[in-house]
Amino acid sequence: MDFKFTEEQELLRDNIREFCEKELTAEYVRWLDENCNFPPDDLVKKLADMDFFGLTVPEEHGGQGMGMVDFCIVSEELATASVAVAISMGLSPAFGARPISELGNDDQKAKHLPRIASGEEKWCMALTEPAGGTDILGAISTTAEKDGDSYVVNGAKMFISGAHVADYILLIAITDKDVKRSKGLSILIVDAKSPGVTINLVEKVGIHACGTCEIFFDDVRVPAENLLGTENMGWYHILGTLNPERIGTSMLSLGIAKAAFRDALAYSKERTAFGKPIGQFQIIQHYLAETAIEIENARNLIYKCAWLCDNKERYDVEATMAKIVACRASEKAALYGMEIFGGYGFTMEYDAQRHFRDYKQMMFSPISDEMSMNYIAQSYGLPKSY
Ligand SMILES: Cc1cc2nc3c(=O)[nH]c(=O)nc-3n(C[C@H](O)[C@H](O)[C@H](O)COP(=O)(O)OP(=O)(O)OC[C@H]3O[C@@H](n4cnc5c(N)ncnc54)[C@H](O)[C@@H]3O)c2cc1C
């Protein structure tokens, strides 16, 4: 068993860490949170120049053909510096590059992969609907009806990250109403500028610099050639995207946890009470120690999942566990962080409040912790509780 990164991976980590120290300073990240609903183009360009978007794109399509462990290394650094930047920048690799690499035909790969790798194309993924995300097969009602050489899409999607800046929407819609829902869904590549597409930002509590949207589709014509994968196999295809997404989301939670821990640790050394730094009090030390344990635990499980993924082994249950362990680490770090900052934690002057707002998104997106627990229990042979 080898817990060490390779030399190339160490270099990759050093490069992205250096980038984060230079470009994602605490002041800049605060500015992003207060002013932006997506990272500005110049930051996107800088990441593109570092080949960030092509990390996992196959080499023959202009990328670097790296694996999930490599992606996690970069994501860990980015998410610790700014979870909003890490999510925003992860959308196109996760919802464009990966599904197209795995499901796309030659034309789709040639058209999209080089442009995703160069950072020119932005993507989002539209699965959740206003009627519900957890029971998506029960809630989904967006349809894509075949009409000549097009699909005509009608319906609405909810909580779609980055849709307001996306060039393309990876849409999951009903293409056969007359069969069991899981056997009647398809994935379509929708040009976000198509007539009939309306995208509105939804106001939310945290992770402001990665906007979340509602999308309406009103008789939107999508060329039939934009079908991704096999018609009516969309549910099974998308499950293949959701598993790696769980690893990615776990890394985002880990980033929040590490940032909250870092800030609280620094404050515990600076702030004094009763003539001592508060970090000398045992309870503060225990808050920090407990958080450190959870961070280490989450980090190990996430990298194990990434390794399983790269080695083509099954990792769905482990990734679901990692999602929960990392969320809980971020929750602990954010809550203890607020305790350690005392009254200042509740002001907008320090970043403790941002970690406290940000961690919450990860508890239910892309899958809620409650549903994750159901999935894990079922994997041990227990009956469905719902
Ligand atoms: C900021 C943000 C960004 C998002 N980005 C995207 C995106 O880019 N693309 C996308 O498609 N979706 C996205 N989502 C949607 C996300 O995946 C859903 O919010 C999530 O699946 C939960 O669905 P819901 O919000 O409709 O909650 P509901 O499904 O209504 O669930 C409400 C509550 O009931 C619980 N519950 C439901 N069923 C059960 C059960 N059987 N057992 C136990 N508890 C249960 C849930 O755990 C939850 O606590 C995003 C959401 C947010 C808030």
The ligand as an SDF file (V2000), in Angstrom:
LIG
                    3D

 53 58  0  0  0  0  0  0  0  0999 V2000
  -26.7880   25.2820   -4.3970 C   0  0  0  0  0  0  0  0  0  0  0  0
  -27.2610   24.0740   -5.1160 C   0  0  0  0  0  0  0  0  0  0  0  0
  -26.6300   23.6670   -6.2860 C   0  0  0  0  0  0  0  0  0  0  0  0
  -27.1150   22.5670   -6.9960 C   0  0  0  0  0  0  0  0  0  0  0  0
  -26.5630   22.2380   -8.2230 N   0  0  0  0  0  0  0  0  0  0  0  0
  -27.1970   21.3190   -9.0090 C   0  0  0  0  0  0  0  0  0  0  0  0
  -26.8010   21.1100  -10.3760 C   0  0  0  0  0  0  0  0  0  0  0  0
  -25.8370   21.7190  -10.8630 O   0  0  0  0  0  0  0  0  0  0  0  0
  -27.5060   20.2390  -11.1360 N   0  0  0  0  0  0  0  0  0  0  0  0
  -28.5730   19.5400  -10.6430 C   0  0  0  0  0  0  0  0  0  0  0  0
  -29.1870   18.7780  -11.3870 O   0  0  0  0  0  0  0  0  0  0  0  0
  -28.9830   19.7130   -9.3420 N   0  0  0  0  0  0  0  0  0  0  0  0
  -28.3230   20.5830   -8.5340 C   0  0  0  0  0  0  0  0  0  0  0  0
  -28.7410   20.7800   -7.2230 N   0  0  0  0  0  0  0  0  0  0  0  0
  -29.8840   20.0300   -6.7160 C   0  0  0  0  0  0  0  0  0  0  0  0
  -29.5510   19.0300   -5.6220 C   0  0  0  0  0  0  0  0  0  0  0  0
  -29.0130   17.8760   -6.2130 O   0  0  0  0  0  0  0  0  0  0  0  0
  -30.8690   18.7750   -4.8570 C   0  0  0  0  0  0  0  0  0  0  0  0
  -31.0980   19.9150   -4.0430 O   0  0  0  0  0  0  0  0  0  0  0  0
  -30.8210   17.5290   -4.0220 C   0  0  0  0  0  0  0  0  0  0  0  0
  -30.8560   16.3800   -4.8520 O   0  0  0  0  0  0  0  0  0  0  0  0
  -32.0200   17.4710   -3.0480 C   0  0  0  0  0  0  0  0  0  0  0  0
  -33.2170   17.6760   -3.7360 O   0  0  0  0  0  0  0  0  0  0  0  0
  -34.2810   18.7560   -3.1670 P   0  0  0  0  0  0  0  0  0  0  0  0
  -33.5430   19.9940   -2.8670 O   0  0  0  0  0  0  0  0  0  0  0  0
  -35.3930   18.8300   -4.1460 O   0  0  0  0  0  0  0  0  0  0  0  0
  -34.7960   18.1590   -1.8080 O   0  0  0  0  0  0  0  0  0  0  0  0
  -35.9860   17.1070   -1.6220 P   0  0  0  0  0  0  0  0  0  0  0  0
  -35.7800   15.9750   -2.5700 O   0  0  0  0  0  0  0  0  0  0  0  0
  -37.2680   17.8180   -1.6660 O   0  0  0  0  0  0  0  0  0  0  0  0
  -35.7060   16.5830   -0.1500 O   0  0  0  0  0  0  0  0  0  0  0  0
  -36.0770   17.3620    1.0190 C   0  0  0  0  0  0  0  0  0  0  0  0
  -35.6180   16.6170    2.2730 C   0  0  0  0  0  0  0  0  0  0  0  0
  -36.2500   15.3290    2.3450 O   0  0  0  0  0  0  0  0  0  0  0  0
  -35.2490   14.3300    2.5150 C   0  0  0  0  0  0  0  0  0  0  0  0
  -35.6800   13.0910    1.8650 N   0  0  0  0  0  0  0  0  0  0  0  0
  -36.2710   12.9300    0.6570 C   0  0  0  0  0  0  0  0  0  0  0  0
  -36.4690   11.6430    0.4050 N   0  0  0  0  0  0  0  0  0  0  0  0
  -35.9940   10.9390    1.4610 C   0  0  0  0  0  0  0  0  0  0  0  0
  -35.8940    9.5640    1.8140 C   0  0  0  0  0  0  0  0  0  0  0  0
  -36.3230    8.5870    1.0080 N   0  0  0  0  0  0  0  0  0  0  0  0
  -35.3230    9.2210    3.0040 N   0  0  0  0  0  0  0  0  0  0  0  0
  -34.8600   10.1810    3.8400 C   0  0  0  0  0  0  0  0  0  0  0  0
  -34.9430   11.4940    3.5830 N   0  0  0  0  0  0  0  0  0  0  0  0
  -35.4810   11.8690    2.4110 C   0  0  0  0  0  0  0  0  0  0  0  0
  -34.0100   14.8950    1.8470 C   0  0  0  0  0  0  0  0  0  0  0  0
  -32.8330   14.2480    2.2990 O   0  0  0  0  0  0  0  0  0  0  0  0
  -34.1010   16.3410    2.2860 C   0  0  0  0  0  0  0  0  0  0  0  0
  -33.6190   16.4650    3.6020 O   0  0  0  0  0  0  0  0  0  0  0  0
  -28.2150   21.8420   -6.4810 C   0  0  0  0  0  0  0  0  0  0  0  0
  -28.8270   22.2390   -5.2860 C   0  0  0  0  0  0  0  0  0  0  0  0
  -28.3760   23.3490   -4.6280 C   0  0  0  0  0  0  0  0  0  0  0  0
  -29.1380   23.8100   -3.4150 C   0  0  0  0  0  0  0  0  0  0  0  0
  1  2  1  0
  2  3  1  0
  2 52  2  0
  3  4  2  0
  4  5  1  0
  4 50  1  0
  5  6  2  0
  6  7  1  0
  6 13  1  0
  7  8  2  0
  7  9  1  0
  9 10  1  0
 10 11  2  0
 10 12  1  0
 12 13  2  0
 13 14  1  0
 14 15  1  0
 14 50  1  0
 15 16  1  0
 16 17  1  0
 16 18  1  0
 18 19  1  0
 18 20  1  0
 20 21  1  0
 20 22  1  0
 22 23  1  0
 23 24  1  0
 24 25  2  0
 24 26  1  0
 24 27  1  0
 27 28  1  0
 28 29  2  0
 28 30  1  0
 28 31  1  0
 31 32  1  0
 32 33  1  0
 33 34  1  0
 33 48  1  0
 34 35  1  0
 35 36  1  0
 35 46  1  0
 36 37  1  0
 36 45  1  0
 37 38  2  0
 38 39  1  0
 39 40  1  0
 39 45  2  0
 40 41  1  0
 40 42  2  0
 42 43  1  0
 43 44  2  0
 44 45  1  0
 46 47  1  0
 46 48  1  0
 48 49  1  0
 50 51  2  0
 51 52  1  0
 52 53  1  0
M  END
$$$$
